Amino acid sequence: MTPRGGPLGRGYAVVLAVAAVTMLVYYPFEPGGFRLGTSLPLELCDLAEFTAVIALWTKNRRAAAFTYYVALT
């Protein structure tokens, strides 16, 4: 196991954060992509990618547990 906030976990966190932000920026510009009722990230699975970044970056057990349990649903 790497030390708290080690380079491997932080590398995965950066890759995941870049992917999440890229999708959030690209999606509204896709033709017909943005609809108010379906495009806002108000579901737990949409929040899980950001808590996964937090869990990987800080090794926070609560963020990791939240991400784990949301992924199971």
C-alpha positions as CSV (number, residue, x, y, z in Angstrom):
1,M,0.0,0.0,0.0
2,T,1.3,3.4,-0.9
3,P,1.7,6.1,1.8
4,R,-1.2,8.5,2.4
5,G,-1.8,10.4,-0.8
6,G,1.0,8.5,-2.6
7,P,1.9,9.2,-6.3
8,L,0.0,6.2,-7.6
9,G,-3.3,7.1,-6.0
10,R,-2.8,10.8,-7.0
11,G,-2.1,9.8,-10.6
12,Y,-5.3,7.8,-10.8
13,A,-7.1,10.8,-9.2
14,V,-5.8,13.2,-11.8
15,V,-6.7,10.9,-14.7
16,L,-10.2,10.4,-13.3
17,A,-10.7,14.2,-12.6
18,V,-9.6,15.1,-16.2
19,A,-12.0,12.5,-17.7
20,A,-14.9,13.8,-15.5
21,V,-14.3,17.4,-16.3
22,T,-13.8,16.7,-20.0
23,M,-17.2,14.9,-20.1
24,L,-18.9,17.8,-18.2
25,V,-17.4,20.4,-20.6
26,Y,-18.0,18.4,-23.8
27,Y,-21.5,17.1,-23.1
28,P,-23.4,20.4,-23.3
29,F,-21.9,21.2,-26.7
30,E,-23.0,17.9,-28.2
31,P,-25.9,18.4,-30.6
32,G,-29.1,17.9,-28.6
33,G,-27.0,16.9,-25.6
34,F,-28.2,19.3,-22.9
35,R,-31.7,19.0,-21.5
36,L,-32.5,20.5,-18.2
37,G,-34.4,17.5,-16.9
38,T,-31.7,14.9,-17.7
39,S,-28.4,16.7,-17.9
40,L,-27.9,18.0,-14.3
41,P,-25.7,15.7,-12.1
42,L,-28.2,15.1,-9.4
43,E,-27.9,11.3,-9.1
44,L,-25.5,9.5,-6.8
45,C,-23.6,7.9,-9.6
46,D,-22.7,11.3,-11.0
47,L,-21.4,12.4,-7.7
48,A,-19.5,9.2,-7.2
49,E,-16.8,10.1,-9.8
50,F,-15.9,13.2,-7.9
51,T,-15.9,11.4,-4.5
52,A,-13.6,8.8,-6.2
53,V,-11.2,11.6,-7.0
54,I,-11.3,12.8,-3.4
55,A,-10.8,9.2,-2.1
56,L,-7.9,8.6,-4.4
57,W,-6.2,11.9,-3.7
58,T,-6.6,12.1,0.1
59,K,-7.1,8.4,1.0
60,N,-10.3,9.5,2.8
61,R,-12.1,6.4,4.1
62,R,-15.6,8.0,4.0
63,A,-15.2,9.1,0.4
64,A,-13.9,5.6,-0.5
65,A,-16.9,4.0,1.3
66,F,-19.4,6.3,-0.4
67,T,-17.9,5.5,-3.8
68,Y,-17.9,1.8,-3.1
69,Y,-21.5,1.7,-1.9
70,V,-22.8,3.8,-4.8
71,A,-20.9,1.6,-7.3
72,L,-22.7,-1.4,-5.8
73,T,-26.2,0.0,-6.5
